[in-house]
Amino acid sequence: MKVVVTRLALGLLVGGGLGYGWHRLVGCSTGSCPLTATPLRGIGYGAFLGLIWALGR
């Protein structure tokens, strides 16, 4: 049980961190980019993708 929780937590943290990093590197000045318009969106999409990745392993 601890392994599953740890895997999910790591997926969320790593995905969120990568999403935030993507926002900082690429960004979006117009606001029309759904993945990088705001830092919270980048973190949210990244955490979601990290969660999907963690569940798939």
C-alpha positions in Angstrom: 0.0 0.0 0.0 2.8 2.4 0.8 4.4 1.7 -2.5 1.3 2.7 -4.4 0.8 5.9 -2.4 4.5 6.8 -2.9 4.3 6.1 -6.6 1.2 8.3 -7.0 2.7 11.1 -4.8 5.9 11.1 -6.9 3.9 11.1 -10.1 2.0 14.1 -8.9 5.1 16.0 -7.7 7.3 15.3 -10.7 4.5 16.0 -13.1 3.6 19.2 -11.4 7.2 20.3 -11.3 7.6 19.6 -15.0 4.4 21.4 -15.8 5.6 24.5 -13.8 9.0 24.3 -15.5 7.4 24.1 -18.9 5.4 27.2 -18.0 8.6 29.0 -17.0 10.5 28.0 -20.1 7.9 28.3 -22.8 5.2 30.5 -21.2 2.4 32.2 -23.1 2.1 35.9 -23.4 -1.4 35.9 -25.0 -3.2 33.6 -22.6 -4.5 31.4 -25.5 -2.2 28.5 -24.7 -4.2 26.1 -22.5 -1.2 24.3 -21.1 1.0 27.2 -20.2 -1.2 30.2 -19.8 -0.8 30.3 -16.0 1.6 28.6 -13.6 -1.4 26.8 -12.0 -2.5 25.4 -15.3 1.0 24.1 -16.0 1.1 22.5 -12.6 -2.4 21.1 -12.9 -1.8 19.6 -16.4 1.6 18.3 -15.4 0.3 16.7 -12.2 -2.6 15.1 -14.2 -0.1 13.6 -16.7 2.2 12.5 -13.9 -0.8 10.8 -12.2 -1.7 9.0 -15.4 1.9 7.9 -15.8 2.1 6.6 -12.3 -1.2 4.7 -12.6 0.0 3.1 -15.9 3.2 1.7 -14.4 
